[in-house]
Amino acid sequence: MTHGTRSHGPAAEGRHTVVVGGGLAGVTAALALADAGVRVTLLEGRPRLGGLAFSFRRGDLTVDNGQHVYLRCCTAYRWFLDRIEGAALAPLQDRLDVPVVDVARPEGRRLGRLRRDALPVPLHLGRSLATYPHLSLAERARVGRAALALKGLDPADPALDARDFGSWLTAHGQSARAVEALWDLVGVATLNAVAGDTSLALAAMVFRTGLLSAPGAADIGWAGVPLGDLHDRLARKALDAEGVRTEVRTRVTDVRRSADGGWSVEVPGETLRADAVVLAVPQREAHDLLPAGALDAPERLLEIGTAPILNVHVVYDRTVLARPFVTALGSPLQWVFDRTEASGLRTGQYLAVSQSAAQDEIDEPVAVLRERYLPELERLLPLARDARVKDFFVTRERTATFAPTPGVGRLRPGARTKAPGLYLAGAWTATGWPATMESAVRSGVSAADAVLGALGRPRPHHLFEFEEAA
């Protein structure tokens, strides 16, 4: 096992917590506990931190497994970036601006923009919606009325969780075109499901918070460096500075109560003793590690479905996209990002195509995906027609997120279990958010807060500043 550098500060003494899982949820919980003076051991089965938001090498390229973005309203993830000193490496747009290209329309009439003005909600999107060319005048008016109705919903209402967003949109006058060109354009990327497969509660939370809470809430941010630089390298540096013992390539095989009321965590060749344990692993792994009686209905964790994301990576011999990213209508393509600089590519251009809700494509052979997506990129980007493809590959996350289906809210547990000293974290827990980096960080904070309360440790004010900014 690889040991992180130990400090001799207050975190090196006193109560001990083991955090199982080194994704964003686990790293957040470990940092928060160490900041409060708790001695922490972080265990991760993979050879790196970062969970499903990571990077790898492919020849001379550094490749993210998938394109990840966040919004200005993601106050917890923004706190995380600040905490690891990485905020400057993942800047936000000055103002929301999403280019939307309808490839089915004649060239010269394809581009629309979803932009905000420096006006209060809901006027900040008024001009953009009024001039959005991909909807008729009547459709734009109905979108505005639906948005106001959405603003009046309470995402915490359990009745909303049982309904699907698609039916609600239909009942509020939204055409199939409006769903495609606006609601699913945003919703599929943030929820990893089309409207008809999405809990109304989660959809209401996303659109209310992102588009209807504050003028700048939906401004988009993304990493200008490989995700591994943030979620592994800088995260590891922050953990080491706080004296967290970080073990990678270390899979936990058992978690159980000790005779003294504490906890024993088994890893190959070692038994770790702890006053508290945070399980920050996927729901199925958490289910397998939970001791009997920790949850009233642990089988519910197995009922939380998963949804895939497919990423198509294309390297061209020249620049074919002049913008940082573009979204597409009238095409299988969803969001296309320029990752040239971040990947270290010196000549040509590297594009990453992020395909959410990819159940029908996740297992397609690379040759089939190449035949499908290269012509679509040429339809979207005219300059690609004369460019040479230097590399084409795909990355697949078959269980990228939990599925935000109607009824999923009742399945998501909170941070506390019925076993004293055992806590849960992960984007799939009851954060109120869909499966995003924001949800993962929020879950880590919630788990740390619960541990601190149980151990009688003070709640560090700086850790919860993001709640005040929300």
C-alpha positions, -999 to +999 in steps of 0.1 A: +000+000+000+012+035-008+012+059+022+005+096+018+028+121+037+017+124+073+016+158+091+021+163+128-009+188+132-040+182+152-054+157+126-027+133+136-041+128+171-075+118+186-104+101+171-100+081+139-123+078+109-119+055+079-134+068+046-139+040+021-139+054-015-117+081-030-141+097-054-152+133-049-176+123-020-148+104-001-122+130-007-145+157+005-155+138+036-118+131+044-108+168+039-137+181+060-129+157+089-092+164+088-099+201+088-118+195+120-089+178+136-100+142+131-074+116+121-085+101+088-075+072+066-088+072+031-090+039+012-095+036-026-095+005-047-083+022-079-048+034-084-059+070-083-084+093-067-113+110-084-138+083-089-155+085-123-141+120-130-105+110-140-079+112-167-056+087-184-028+088-209-032+078-246+000+083-264+009+119-261-027+129-250-040+132-215-077+122-219-106+127-195-128+096-193-157+120-200-165+157-202-176+171-169-190+206-163-205+224-134-226+256-129-222+287-109-250+274-086-228+244-077-216+261-046-203+228-030-182+218-059-169+254-062-159+252-025-141+219-033-122+236-061-112+264-037-102+239-010-078+220-033-066+253-048-079+244-082-105+270-089-083+289-114-079+257-134-117+253-140-130+288-146-167+297-151-181+316-181-185+353-174-221+349-186-241+319-197-238+314-235-246+281-251-244+278-289-271+255-303-267+244-339-296+227-357-279+207-384-313+199-401-317+236-411-300+252-441-265+265-435-266+302-424-298+296-404-286+269-380-272+288-350-292+297-320-279+309-286-291+304-250-277+334-233-284+355-202-285+392-198-275+412-167-311+414-155-330+399-126-347+365-128-367+357-149-359+386-172-323+375-175-333+348-201-362+368-217-343+382-247-326+349-254-359+330-253-377+356-274-351+353-302-344+316-299-347+305-336-352+268-330-388+273-316-418+290-330-432+322-315-460+302-299-436+275-286-414+302-270-445+317-252-455+283-239-419+277-227-421+309-207-454+299-190-440+264-183-409+279-167-430+300-144-451+270-134-419+250-127-407+278-105-438+273-083-430+236-077-414+223-045-387+197-054-389+184-018-425+174-023-426+135-024-455+136-048-433+152-075-408+124-072-435+099-083-443+118-115-422+120-147-411+153-161-421+144-197-458+141-188-457+173-168-442+191-198-469+177-221-496+188-196-481+223-197-482+227-235-447+217-244-444+204-279-420+176-289-399+202-306-397+223-274-387+193-254-359+184-279-346+220-285-347+232-249-358+210-220-339+178-231-310+199-244-304+209-208-320+180-189-302+151-207-268+167-200-276+174-163-298+145-154-286+118-178-321+109-189-347+122-213-377+140-198-400+111-199-376+090-178-369+116-152-384+123-118-403+156-118-388+164-084-352+162-098-361+180-130-377+208-110-347+210-088-323+213-118-343+239-137-354+260-107-319+261-093-300+265-125-322+288-145-347+304-121-328+310-088-303+337-097-292+354-129-258+338-130-267+304-116-264+285-149-231+300-160-210+270-171-176+260-158-153+232-169-117+221-163-091+237-186-067+210-174-071+172-172-095+162-145-068+141-129-049+173-122-078+184-100-094+153-086-062+133-081-031+154-080-044+185-062-068+165-041-039+142-030-018+173-022-045+188+000-051+155+018-014+150+024-011+185+038-038+177+064-021+144+074-047+121+058-033+086+053-043+079+017-042+043+004-049+035-032-051+000-048-066-010-015-100-027-016-121-030+015-134-065+020-154-061+053-167-035+076-180-046+110-186-034+146-159-042+171-166-055+206-156-022+221-183-003+201-159+009+174-154-003+139-130-027+121-123-022+084-106-052+067-082-047+038-057-072+024-031-077+051-044-052+076-073-045+100-080-008+106-097+003+138-119+033+137-143+054+158-164+061+126-166+048+090-179+066+059-188+044+030-183+067+000-187+040-027-214+032-053-247+020-040-242-016-049-208-017-032-223+000-002-250-026+000-224-054+000-204-037+028-233-027+051-235-047+083-269-062+091-293-037+106-275-006+093-305+003+071-341-007+075-344-018+039-309-022+024-324-039-007-336-004-018-300+004-027-301-023-053-333-008-067-315+025-075-308+020-112-278+033-132-275+051-165-246+051-189-226+079-206-207+074-238-179+097-249-166+098-284-131+112-289-118+125-323-084+140-331-083+160-364-053+173-382-066+209-381-090+231-362-126+224-371-144+240-341-137+276-333-157+277-301-150+260-267-181+239-271-213+235-292-246+216-288-265+200-316-301+195-327-313+173-355-284+149-350-274+121-326-247+145-314-253+162-281-225+183-266-191+187-284-161+202-265-127+213-276-102+195-254-071+204-275-052+225-250-062+206-219-050+173-234-016+186-244-022+182-281+003+204-300-011+202-336-046+198-349-077+196-327-091+171-302-129+171-297-148+152-270-184+143-278-204+137-246-234+114-251-257+111-221-286+087-217-266+064-241-284+031-233-288+022-270-251+029-279-230+021-248-220-014-261-218-006-298-184-015-314-160+013-321-163+008-358-200+013-357-197+044-336-170+058-360-193+052-390-221+069-372-204+099-356-178+111-381-204+120-407-225+137-380-195+158-370-191+168-406-227+178-408-223+199-377-188+213-384-182+221-421-145+224-416-143+187-406-152+177-441-118+184-454-099+174-422-081+142-417-090+121-387-058+112-369-074+092-340-109+080-330-117+062-298-144+059-272-147+058-235-177+041-218-191+045-183-218+020-181-228+030-146-219+067-149-248+080-127-278+067-108-309+067-130-331+097-121-363+077-126-396+086-110-396+072-075-359+072-070-361+098-043-376+073-018-347+049-024-319+074-017-307+071+019-293+100+040-258+102+055-268+085+088-274+048+092-289+030+121-255+017+131-238+043+153-206+055+137-214+043+102-223+069+075-229+070+038-217+094+011-220+094-027-239+113-054-266+087-051-275+095-015-302+119-005-287+152-015-316+165-034-294+169-065-290+145-095-258+125-099-234+154-104-201+164-090-221+189-069-241+160-054-210+140-046-193+169-028-225+177-009-228+141+002-193+142+016-200+173+035-232+158+050-213+126+060-185+146+076-210+168+095-227+137+109-194+122+120-184+154+137-217+156+155-212+120+168-176+126+178-185+158+196-162+179+173-170+215+163-184+222+129-157+242+110-174+273+097-154+275+065-166+241+055-202+252+053-197+286+037-210+272+004-244+266+021-247+303+029-238+311-007-264+287-022 
